[in-house]
Every structure is written in C-alpha cells, then in structure tokens.
C-alpha cells in the first residue's frame, strides 16, 4: 500500500468535490447551483462575514468614492441595503453592506466582495 501525504490527499479530495465525479459541470449547471456560501454569523455583538481581502469600502451605495479598504477577513458588517448596481454581479448585484474600513472610515462594501451569504444580515434603509 502506497502512502499519500495528507496535503495531497486533501487537495485531491477538494478538487474532486469541486469538479464532481464526471468532471467539471457546465457553467450554470446543476452542480454549480448546489454550491452555496455559508451565511454571515452573529457573535453576540455584531455580524461577521468572510470577505475578499483588499476590497474597497465606498462612501455610499452609489459607489461614489472609495474611503478605505478591507484587508481583514473575516470582518464585521452592520446591515444590507439595495442600491445602485455594484458592477460585481453575483446573487445580489445591487446589494451594499454597511461596515467600517480598516482605516476606521465608515462606508459600504459591494456584496460581491463578501464571500459569505449576506441574507442573514438585517436590512437597513440607506440610499
């Protein structure tokens, strides 16, 4: 019996899960529809979500001006709001999420820069 290093076995299993037993699914196919992000979670005083490191934080839901960047991951978020199209696509192409950039500036992040599903965040009425 040949021994396979754990990292190789884990990477192989991860690739097999991503590709499926018969190979990659066509874009938009049933396999892709089964993959869902984990929701943001409440830790007792705020919501936390996994996000893209280096994502810009904007001054408003119109994407007018970048006020800072989010390098931490996970990061905390306050609430979600529908606004102008983010240009990021994804399941919520008009969703912006309130947060504070790593430099302390308050603002909003595009939902497409948040890896976690943001439906668990409360809605807020910003515009």
C-alpha positions as YAML, in Angstrom:
chain: A
units: angstrom
residues:
- id: 1
  name: UNK
  ca: [0.00, 0.00, 0.00]
- id: 2
  name: UNK
  ca: [1.42, 3.37, -1.03]
- id: 3
  name: UNK
  ca: [1.22, 6.25, 1.46]
- id: 4
  name: UNK
  ca: [-0.02, 9.59, 0.12]
- id: 5
  name: UNK
  ca: [0.90, 12.77, 2.01]
- id: 6
  name: UNK
  ca: [-2.12, 14.29, 3.77]
- id: 7
  name: UNK
  ca: [-1.90, 17.58, 1.86]
- id: 8
  name: UNK
  ca: [-2.02, 15.77, -1.48]
- id: 9
  name: UNK
  ca: [-4.97, 13.66, -0.36]
- id: 10
  name: UNK
  ca: [-6.88, 16.72, 0.89]
- id: 11
  name: UNK
  ca: [-6.13, 18.71, -2.27]
- id: 12
  name: UNK
  ca: [-7.21, 15.75, -4.39]
- id: 13
  name: UNK
  ca: [-10.46, 15.38, -2.46]
- id: 14
  name: UNK
  ca: [-11.13, 19.11, -2.68]
- id: 15
  name: UNK
  ca: [-10.55, 19.09, -6.45]
- id: 16
  name: UNK
  ca: [-12.77, 16.04, -6.84]
- id: 17
  name: UNK
  ca: [-15.58, 17.76, -4.92]
- id: 18
  name: UNK
  ca: [-15.18, 20.93, -6.98]
- id: 19
  name: UNK
  ca: [-15.14, 19.07, -10.29]
- id: 20
  name: UNK
  ca: [-17.60, 16.32, -9.47]
- id: 21
  name: UNK
  ca: [-17.07, 12.67, -10.26]
- id: 22
  name: UNK
  ca: [-17.56, 13.09, -14.01]
- id: 23
  name: UNK
  ca: [-15.58, 16.30, -14.41]
- id: 24
  name: UNK
  ca: [-16.48, 19.98, -14.34]
- id: 25
  name: UNK
  ca: [-20.12, 20.93, -14.69]
- id: 26
  name: UNK
  ca: [-21.16, 23.37, -17.37]
- id: 27
  name: UNK
  ca: [-21.48, 26.93, -16.13]
- id: 28
  name: UNK
  ca: [-24.90, 27.40, -14.60]
- id: 29
  name: UNK
  ca: [-25.45, 23.64, -14.47]
- id: 30
  name: UNK
  ca: [-26.93, 21.68, -11.59]
- id: 31
  name: UNK
  ca: [-23.59, 21.15, -9.85]
- id: 32
  name: UNK
  ca: [-22.93, 24.91, -9.72]
- id: 33
  name: UNK
  ca: [-26.38, 25.59, -8.29]
- id: 34
  name: UNK
  ca: [-25.64, 23.25, -5.36]
- id: 35
  name: UNK
  ca: [-22.68, 25.32, -4.16]
- id: 36
  name: UNK
  ca: [-23.86, 27.89, -1.63]
- id: 37
  name: UNK
  ca: [-21.90, 30.26, 0.55]
- id: 38
  name: UNK
  ca: [-22.09, 29.94, 4.32]
- id: 39
  name: UNK
  ca: [-24.15, 32.75, 5.85]
- id: 40
  name: UNK
  ca: [-22.72, 35.63, 7.85]
- id: 41
  name: UNK
  ca: [-22.88, 34.89, 11.58]
- id: 42
  name: UNK
  ca: [-23.75, 36.76, 14.77]
- id: 43
  name: UNK
  ca: [-21.13, 36.58, 17.53]
- id: 44
  name: UNK
  ca: [-23.07, 38.31, 20.31]
- id: 45
  name: UNK
  ca: [-22.48, 41.95, 19.44]
- id: 46
  name: UNK
  ca: [-22.22, 42.15, 15.63]
- id: 47
  name: UNK
  ca: [-22.40, 40.19, 12.38]
- id: 48
  name: UNK
  ca: [-19.24, 38.74, 10.85]
- id: 49
  name: UNK
  ca: [-18.75, 37.66, 7.24]
- id: 50
  name: UNK
  ca: [-15.92, 36.24, 5.18]
- id: 51
  name: UNK
  ca: [-14.81, 38.77, 2.60]
- id: 52
  name: UNK
  ca: [-12.23, 39.42, -0.10]
- id: 53
  name: UNK
  ca: [-9.04, 40.91, 1.37]
- id: 54
  name: UNK
  ca: [-8.23, 44.30, -0.15]
- id: 55
  name: UNK
  ca: [-11.84, 45.05, -1.12]
- id: 56
  name: UNK
  ca: [-12.68, 48.76, -1.38]
- id: 57
  name: UNK
  ca: [-15.11, 50.41, 1.03]
- id: 58
  name: UNK
  ca: [-17.18, 53.18, -0.56]
- id: 59
  name: UNK
  ca: [-18.72, 56.34, 0.86]
- id: 60
  name: UNK
  ca: [-22.27, 55.41, -0.25]
- id: 61
  name: UNK
  ca: [-24.44, 52.88, -2.11]
- id: 62
  name: UNK
  ca: [-23.76, 54.72, -5.36]
- id: 63
  name: UNK
  ca: [-20.05, 53.78, -5.28]
- id: 64
  name: UNK
  ca: [-19.18, 57.48, -5.44]
- id: 65
  name: UNK
  ca: [-15.85, 57.46, -3.66]
- id: 66
  name: UNK
  ca: [-13.52, 54.92, -2.02]
- id: 67
  name: UNK
  ca: [-12.97, 55.80, 1.65]
- id: 68
  name: UNK
  ca: [-10.75, 52.85, 2.58]
- id: 69
  name: UNK
  ca: [-10.06, 49.15, 2.12]
- id: 70
  name: UNK
  ca: [-10.85, 45.96, 4.00]
- id: 71
  name: UNK
  ca: [-7.78, 43.78, 4.46]
- id: 72
  name: UNK
  ca: [-9.07, 41.85, 7.49]
- id: 73
  name: UNK
  ca: [-11.01, 38.64, 6.98]
- id: 74
  name: UNK
  ca: [-13.46, 37.87, 8.44]
- id: 75
  name: UNK
  ca: [-14.78, 41.38, 9.03]
- id: 76
  name: UNK
  ca: [-17.82, 42.79, 10.79]
- id: 77
  name: UNK
  ca: [-20.82, 44.20, 8.96]
- id: 78
  name: UNK
  ca: [-23.89, 46.09, 10.16]
- id: 79
  name: UNK
  ca: [-26.73, 45.69, 7.69]
- id: 80
  name: UNK
  ca: [-27.52, 45.29, 3.98]
- id: 81
  name: UNK
  ca: [-29.18, 47.65, 1.55]
- id: 82
  name: UNK
  ca: [-30.18, 47.55, -2.10]
- id: 83
  name: UNK
  ca: [-28.77, 50.46, -4.09]
- id: 84
  name: UNK
  ca: [-27.20, 51.23, -7.43]
- id: 85
  name: UNK
  ca: [-25.76, 48.24, -9.31]
- id: 86
  name: UNK
  ca: [-22.41, 47.28, -7.81]
- id: 87
  name: UNK
  ca: [-20.94, 46.06, -11.09]
- id: 88
  name: UNK
  ca: [-19.82, 42.93, -9.27]
- id: 89
  name: UNK
  ca: [-22.57, 40.54, -10.32]
- id: 90
  name: UNK
  ca: [-23.32, 37.63, -8.07]
- id: 91
  name: UNK
  ca: [-26.63, 36.73, -6.47]
- id: 92
  name: UNK
  ca: [-27.20, 40.30, -5.18]
- id: 93
  name: UNK
  ca: [-25.97, 42.66, -7.92]
- id: 94
  name: UNK
  ca: [-27.46, 45.78, -6.25]
- id: 95
  name: UNK
  ca: [-26.60, 44.96, -2.62]
- id: 96
  name: UNK
  ca: [-24.29, 47.09, -0.49]
- id: 97
  name: UNK
  ca: [-23.32, 46.20, 3.08]
- id: 98
  name: UNK
  ca: [-22.52, 48.72, 5.84]
- id: 99
  name: UNK
  ca: [-19.13, 48.34, 7.52]
- id: 100
  name: UNK
  ca: [-16.05, 50.24, 8.62]
- id: 101
  name: UNK
  ca: [-12.85, 50.09, 6.56]
- id: 102
  name: UNK
  ca: [-9.61, 49.07, 8.24]
- id: 103
  name: UNK
  ca: [-8.61, 52.76, 8.39]
- id: 104
  name: UNK
  ca: [-11.71, 53.49, 10.54]
- id: 105
  name: UNK
  ca: [-13.76, 55.17, 7.79]
- id: 106
  name: UNK
  ca: [-17.46, 54.27, 7.77]
- id: 107
  name: UNK
  ca: [-18.89, 53.13, 4.46]
- id: 108
  name: UNK
  ca: [-20.35, 50.31, 2.41]
- id: 109
  name: UNK
  ca: [-18.86, 47.31, 0.63]
- id: 110
  name: UNK
  ca: [-20.15, 45.62, -2.52]
- id: 111
  name: UNK
  ca: [-21.94, 42.37, -1.73]
- id: 112
  name: UNK
  ca: [-19.85, 40.71, -4.45]
- id: 113
  name: UNK
  ca: [-16.73, 41.33, -2.31]
- id: 114
  name: UNK
  ca: [-18.27, 39.37, 0.57]
- id: 115
  name: UNK
  ca: [-17.84, 35.61, 0.30]
- id: 116
  name: UNK
  ca: [-20.49, 34.77, 2.91]
- id: 117
  name: UNK
  ca: [-24.19, 34.88, 2.04]
- id: 118
  name: UNK
  ca: [-25.46, 38.25, 3.34]
- id: 119
  name: UNK
  ca: [-29.19, 37.43, 3.53]
- id: 120
  name: UNK
  ca: [-28.68, 36.81, 7.28]
- id: 121
  name: UNK
  ca: [-27.80, 40.50, 7.83]
- id: 122
  name: UNK
  ca: [-30.65, 42.81, 8.81]
- id: 123
  name: UNK
  ca: [-31.95, 45.17, 6.12]
- id: 124
  name: UNK
  ca: [-31.23, 48.86, 6.55]
- id: 125
  name: UNK
  ca: [-32.85, 51.69, 4.65]
- id: 126
  name: UNK
  ca: [-29.89, 53.65, 3.34]
- id: 127
  name: UNK
  ca: [-29.81, 55.29, -0.06]
...
